[in-house]
Amino acid sequence: MATLPLFPLGTVLMPGARLPLQIFEPRYVQLLHDLIEGQDERSPVFGVVAIREGFEVGEDGVLALHSIGCGALVTQAAALEGERFLVVSEGIDRFRVDSIDESAGTPYTTANITWLTEPDGDPVTVRELAARLRAELVAFAAVTDEEPELPDDDRALAYAVPDTVSLDVADRQRLLSSRDTESRLRLALSLVKREREFASALGAVAPPSAPPFNLN
Protein backbone atom coordinates (compact mmCIF):
# COMPACT_ATOMS: atom_id res chain seq x y z
CA MET A 1 0.00 0.00 0.00
CA ALA A 2 1.17 3.54 -0.79
CA THR A 3 -0.18 7.06 -0.29
CA LEU A 4 -0.99 9.37 -3.19
CA PRO A 5 -2.41 12.88 -3.47
CA LEU A 6 -5.64 12.82 -5.46
CA PHE A 7 -6.91 15.20 -8.10
CA PRO A 8 -10.60 14.48 -8.79
CA LEU A 9 -11.73 15.32 -12.32
CA GLY A 10 -14.84 15.00 -14.42
CA THR A 11 -12.97 12.81 -16.86
CA VAL A 12 -10.87 9.64 -16.89
CA LEU A 13 -7.12 9.65 -17.49
CA MET A 14 -5.72 6.65 -19.34
CA PRO A 15 -2.14 5.33 -19.10
CA GLY A 16 -0.10 6.95 -21.85
CA ALA A 17 -2.49 9.88 -22.29
CA ARG A 18 -1.43 13.50 -21.93
CA LEU A 19 -3.24 15.68 -19.38
CA PRO A 20 -2.92 19.51 -19.38
CA LEU A 21 -4.28 21.34 -16.34
CA GLN A 22 -4.47 24.95 -15.29
CA ILE A 23 -4.34 24.98 -11.50
CA PHE A 24 -5.51 27.85 -9.34
CA GLU A 25 -7.48 26.44 -6.38
CA PRO A 26 -5.27 26.93 -3.30
CA ARG A 27 -5.43 23.27 -2.26
CA TYR A 28 -4.21 22.09 -5.66
CA VAL A 29 -1.60 24.84 -5.83
CA GLN A 30 -0.33 23.39 -2.53
CA LEU A 31 -0.44 19.89 -4.06
CA LEU A 32 1.75 21.09 -6.93
CA HIS A 33 4.20 22.78 -4.55
CA ASP A 34 4.43 19.60 -2.49
CA LEU A 35 5.11 17.51 -5.60
CA ILE A 36 7.81 19.84 -6.88
CA GLU A 37 9.50 20.24 -3.50
CA GLY A 38 9.48 16.51 -2.84
CA GLN A 39 10.75 15.33 -6.23
CA ASP A 40 14.24 14.67 -4.85
CA GLU A 41 12.70 11.84 -2.82
CA ARG A 42 9.98 10.63 -5.18
CA SER A 43 8.68 11.27 -8.67
CA PRO A 44 6.12 14.09 -8.95
CA VAL A 45 3.09 11.84 -9.33
CA PHE A 46 -0.49 12.53 -8.31
CA GLY A 47 -3.59 10.41 -8.79
CA VAL A 48 -6.40 11.32 -11.17
CA VAL A 49 -9.75 9.82 -10.21
CA ALA A 50 -13.04 10.40 -12.00
CA ILE A 51 -15.84 11.96 -10.01
CA ARG A 52 -18.75 9.59 -9.52
CA GLU A 53 -20.96 12.21 -7.91
CA GLY A 54 -20.47 15.95 -7.48
CA PHE A 55 -18.42 18.67 -9.15
CA GLU A 56 -14.76 19.48 -9.73
CA VAL A 57 -14.71 22.92 -8.10
CA GLY A 58 -15.56 24.01 -4.57
CA GLU A 59 -14.52 22.64 -1.21
CA ASP A 60 -17.56 20.36 -0.97
CA GLY A 61 -18.04 19.75 -4.67
CA VAL A 62 -16.88 16.14 -4.81
CA LEU A 63 -19.31 13.74 -3.14
CA ALA A 64 -18.05 10.37 -4.41
CA LEU A 65 -15.14 9.07 -6.48
CA HIS A 66 -14.56 6.01 -8.61
CA SER A 67 -12.27 3.49 -6.96
CA ILE A 68 -9.90 2.96 -9.92
CA GLY A 69 -7.71 5.85 -11.03
CA CYS A 70 -4.55 6.57 -12.98
CA GLY A 71 -1.28 8.02 -11.79
CA ALA A 72 -0.23 11.26 -13.50
CA LEU A 73 3.48 12.08 -13.78
CA VAL A 74 4.16 15.82 -13.99
CA THR A 75 6.32 16.44 -17.07
CA GLN A 76 6.02 20.24 -17.36
CA ALA A 77 4.99 23.05 -15.00
CA ALA A 78 4.93 26.78 -15.62
CA ALA A 79 3.85 29.65 -13.37
CA LEU A 80 1.25 32.05 -14.73
CA GLU A 81 -0.03 35.31 -13.24
CA GLY A 82 -1.97 35.34 -10.01
CA GLU A 83 -0.90 32.03 -8.49
CA ARG A 84 -2.01 30.06 -11.52
CA PHE A 85 0.04 27.23 -12.91
CA LEU A 86 0.00 25.38 -16.19
CA VAL A 87 0.84 21.73 -15.63
CA VAL A 88 1.22 18.96 -18.18
CA SER A 89 1.29 15.38 -16.99
CA GLU A 90 1.19 11.92 -18.51
CA GLY A 91 -0.85 8.93 -17.40
CA ILE A 92 1.27 6.12 -16.01
CA ASP A 93 0.00 3.17 -13.94
CA ARG A 94 -3.48 2.40 -12.65
CA PHE A 95 -4.26 2.28 -8.95
CA ARG A 96 -7.09 1.36 -6.60
CA VAL A 97 -8.21 3.72 -3.85
CA ASP A 98 -8.29 1.68 -0.65
CA SER A 99 -9.13 4.43 1.82
CA ILE A 100 -8.71 8.13 2.49
CA ASP A 101 -5.69 8.98 4.64
CA GLU A 102 -7.36 11.12 7.30
CA SER A 103 -4.03 11.59 9.10
CA ALA A 104 -2.26 13.16 6.09
CA GLY A 105 -3.07 16.72 7.16
CA THR A 106 -3.12 17.98 3.56
CA PRO A 107 -5.66 20.50 2.22
CA TYR A 108 -6.16 18.18 -0.73
CA THR A 109 -7.31 14.57 -0.48
CA THR A 110 -4.58 12.03 0.16
CA ALA A 111 -5.47 8.36 -0.27
CA ASN A 112 -4.06 5.01 0.64
CA ILE A 113 -3.79 3.24 -2.69
CA THR A 114 -2.60 0.02 -4.26
CA TRP A 115 -0.81 0.17 -7.60
CA LEU A 116 -2.35 -2.34 -9.98
CA THR A 117 -0.52 -4.77 -12.21
CA GLU A 118 -1.20 -4.97 -15.96
CA PRO A 119 -1.93 -8.60 -16.85
CA ASP A 120 -2.58 -9.23 -20.53
CA GLY A 121 -4.66 -12.40 -20.54
CA ASP A 122 -4.40 -15.11 -23.19
CA PRO A 123 -1.73 -14.01 -25.72
CA VAL A 124 -3.46 -15.52 -28.76
CA THR A 125 -6.80 -13.97 -27.87
CA VAL A 126 -5.14 -10.62 -27.21
CA ARG A 127 -3.55 -10.60 -30.68
CA GLU A 128 -6.83 -11.55 -32.33
CA LEU A 129 -8.84 -8.94 -30.44
CA ALA A 130 -6.23 -6.25 -31.12
CA ALA A 131 -6.31 -6.99 -34.86
CA ARG A 132 -10.11 -6.78 -34.88
CA LEU A 133 -10.04 -3.56 -32.85
CA ARG A 134 -7.54 -1.94 -35.22
CA ALA A 135 -9.77 -2.84 -38.18
CA GLU A 136 -12.82 -1.45 -36.38
CA LEU A 137 -11.03 1.79 -35.52
CA VAL A 138 -9.96 2.21 -39.15
CA ALA A 139 -13.56 1.62 -40.23
CA PHE A 140 -14.77 4.17 -37.67
CA ALA A 141 -12.23 6.70 -38.89
CA ALA A 142 -13.43 6.19 -42.47
CA VAL A 143 -16.93 7.25 -41.38
CA THR A 144 -15.54 10.39 -39.75
CA ASP A 145 -12.99 11.19 -42.49
CA GLU A 146 -10.09 11.11 -40.05
CA GLU A 147 -6.74 9.33 -40.04
CA PRO A 148 -6.31 7.37 -36.80
CA GLU A 149 -2.88 7.14 -35.19
CA LEU A 150 -2.93 3.71 -33.60
CA PRO A 151 -0.15 2.40 -31.34
CA ASP A 152 1.54 -0.86 -32.28
CA ASP A 153 1.47 -2.19 -28.72
CA ASP A 154 -1.75 -4.09 -27.98
CA ARG A 155 -1.98 -2.90 -24.39
CA ALA A 156 -1.51 0.72 -25.45
CA LEU A 157 -4.12 0.23 -28.19
CA ALA A 158 -6.77 -0.71 -25.64
CA TYR A 159 -6.07 2.48 -23.69
CA ALA A 160 -5.91 4.70 -26.80
CA VAL A 161 -9.48 4.11 -28.00
CA PRO A 162 -10.79 7.40 -26.47
CA ASP A 163 -8.25 9.26 -28.63
CA THR A 164 -10.21 8.21 -31.72
CA VAL A 165 -13.74 7.60 -30.47
CA SER A 166 -15.72 9.95 -28.27
CA LEU A 167 -16.71 8.06 -25.12
CA ASP A 168 -18.46 9.31 -22.02
CA VAL A 169 -16.98 9.10 -18.53
CA ALA A 170 -18.79 5.86 -17.71
CA ASP A 171 -17.38 4.05 -20.76
CA ARG A 172 -13.90 5.43 -20.15
CA GLN A 173 -14.07 4.29 -16.55
CA ARG A 174 -15.12 0.80 -17.65
CA LEU A 175 -12.07 0.63 -19.91
CA LEU A 176 -9.74 1.82 -17.17
CA SER A 177 -11.23 -0.62 -14.67
CA SER A 178 -10.98 -3.70 -16.91
CA ARG A 179 -9.00 -6.40 -15.16
CA ASP A 180 -6.59 -7.15 -18.04
CA THR A 181 -5.71 -6.26 -21.63
CA GLU A 182 -7.85 -9.05 -23.04
CA SER A 183 -11.03 -7.87 -21.34
CA ARG A 184 -10.19 -4.23 -22.12
CA LEU A 185 -9.74 -5.00 -25.83
CA ARG A 186 -13.00 -6.95 -25.86
CA LEU A 187 -14.86 -4.06 -24.25
CA ALA A 188 -13.19 -1.51 -26.54
CA LEU A 189 -14.20 -3.52 -29.59
CA SER A 190 -17.86 -3.50 -28.54
CA LEU A 191 -17.76 0.24 -27.78
CA VAL A 192 -16.18 1.14 -31.12
CA LYS A 193 -18.67 -1.05 -33.00
CA ARG A 194 -21.52 0.70 -31.19
CA GLU A 195 -20.19 4.16 -31.99
CA ARG A 196 -19.52 3.27 -35.64
CA GLU A 197 -23.08 2.03 -36.03
CA PHE A 198 -24.38 5.25 -34.48
CA ALA A 199 -22.18 7.33 -36.76
CA SER A 200 -23.23 5.41 -39.86
CA ALA A 201 -26.93 5.66 -38.97
CA LEU A 202 -26.88 9.34 -38.06
CA GLY A 203 -24.37 10.52 -40.63
CA ALA A 204 -22.55 12.47 -37.96
CA VAL A 205 -20.38 11.78 -34.97
CA ALA A 206 -19.07 13.75 -32.03
CA PRO A 207 -15.32 14.41 -32.18
CA PRO A 208 -13.15 12.59 -29.65
CA SER A 209 -12.75 14.48 -26.42
CA ALA A 210 -9.65 16.65 -26.35
CA PRO A 211 -7.36 16.33 -23.35
CA PRO A 212 -9.12 18.37 -20.65
CA PHE A 213 -7.61 21.82 -20.09
CA ASN A 214 -9.09 21.91 -16.63
CA LEU A 215 -9.45 25.16 -14.69
CA ASN A 216 -8.93 23.61 -11.29
N, C-alpha and C positions, 0 to 999 in steps of 0.2 A: 504494500500500500504506500502511496505517496500523497503529498499535498500539492494542490495546484490552484492558482487564482483563476476565477471564472469570469468570463465576459459573456453574459447572456445576449443573444441576438434573435431577431425574427427571421433568421435564415439558418441553413445548415452548411457548415464548412466541411469539405471533403479533403482527405489526404491528397496532397499534390496541388490543390487549388490555391490561388492567390487571393488574399483578403486585404483590401485597403480600408482603413478606418480613419476618420477624423475624430479625435478624442478631445472633449472639453469638460465633461462632468468631473468634478473634483475627485470623486472616488476612483475613477478610471485614469485620471492624470496621476494620482498616487500609485496606482497599479503599474503604470508605465515607468514612473521613477524607480519603483522598487525593482522592476525587472532589469532596468539599465544599471542600477547601482549594484545589483547582485550578480551580474553576468560573469564576474571573475570566479564565482563559485559554481554557477549553474547556467545553462543556456537560457536566454530570455524567452521562455515559453509560457503562454497562458492557455486556458482552456475555453474553447467556444462551445457553448451549448445552446440549442434552439429552445426558445420559449414555448412551453406547452400552453400556458395561460397567462395573460397579462400583456404588458407593454415594455418596450426597451428603456424608455426614459422615465425618470422620477424615482424617488427613493423606494416607494412601495409599488412600483409598476409591475415587477415580475412576481407572479403568484405561484407558478409551477414551472419546472424545467424538465426536459427530456433527460433520461438517465445516461444515454450514450452521447458523447461529444467527441471533438477532435482537437488535438493540441495544435496551437498556432505558434510558429517560431518567428519572432520579430527579425526581419531582414533589413528594414530601413525605418528610420524615424527622423522626423524633421520638426523643429519648433516653428509654429506660426504665431501670429499676433494674439495677444490676449489669452495666454495660457491654453492655446489650442495646439494640438500636435497631429501631424499626419504620420500615420504608421502603416507600413506594409508588412504583412506576415504571410507565411505559407503553411498550409495544412500539413501536419506530419502524422503522428499515430493516433489511433482511436483510444478512448478511455471510457470507463464506466464510473459514474458518480456513486460512491458508496454512502457518503454522509457529508453533511456540512460541518466544517471544523469551527465550532463555536468558540474555541479557545484561541483562534488565530489573532484576534484583535485588529483585523484589517477593516477599513471602511468598505471595501469590496468583498464579495463572497469568496471565501477560500474553502475548498472541498477536499475531503479525503477521497482519492481516486485509485483505480487500478488500471494500469495500462493494458490494453488488450492485444493479444497476438493476432497474426493475420494468416490463419490456415487457408489453404487453397481448395481443399476437397479433392475429388478424384481427378487426376491429371488429364485423362482422356476426355472426360465430360467437360472439364474446363476449356480445353482447346476447341471442342465442338461448339460449346455455347458461345465462346468468344468469336469464333468465325461467323456464327449466325448473327450475333449482335453487331459485328462490323458491317455485315451485309444489310442489316435492318437500318442501321444508322446512315449508311450511304443512300438507301432508298428514301429515308426520311429527308435527308438533305436535298435529294432530287426534287421532292415536293416543294421545298422551301427555297430552291435555287441558291443554295449555299454549298460551300466546299468544306466538309468536316475535316478537322485535324485530329486524327485518331492515334492514340499512343500504341506502340507495338506490344507493350507489356499487357498481359491479360488482366492482371490485378488492377493496373492503372486504368485500363479501359472501362472496367466496371464502375470506377469512381468518376470517370470523365463524362459520363452520359449527360449530366446537367449542363455541361458546356455546349452541347448541341441541341438538346431537347429541353424545353421549358417545363419544369416540374414544380409542383407546389411543395411547401415545407413538409407536409406529411409524407409525400413520396420520397423526398430527399432523405428524410429521417429513416424511412424503411430501408433505403439503400445503405445508409451509414450503419444501421443496426444489424444488417445481415450477418450471420454467424461466420461465413467464409466466402471466398471468391466465387465458388460454384453457385451458392444460393444467391449471391449478389448479381451475378451474370444472368441467372435465370429470371430474377425479378426485373432487372434492367431490360431484358428482352421483351417481357410482357408489357412494360411501361412504354417502350419505344413503339411497339406494334400498336398499342392503344392510341398513342399520340399521332402516329402516321395515319391511322384510319380516320381519326378526327380531322386531321389536316386535309386528307383527300376528300372527305365528305363535305367539308365546309369551304374548301378552296382557300383557306387562310389559316395561319398558325401564329401563335404568339412567339416572339423572339425569345431565345434562351435568356435567362436572367443574367444580367451583368454582375460581376463581383460587387457586393454591396459597399458603396461609399457611405458608411454609416456615420451619422452625426452624434454619436455618443461620446 
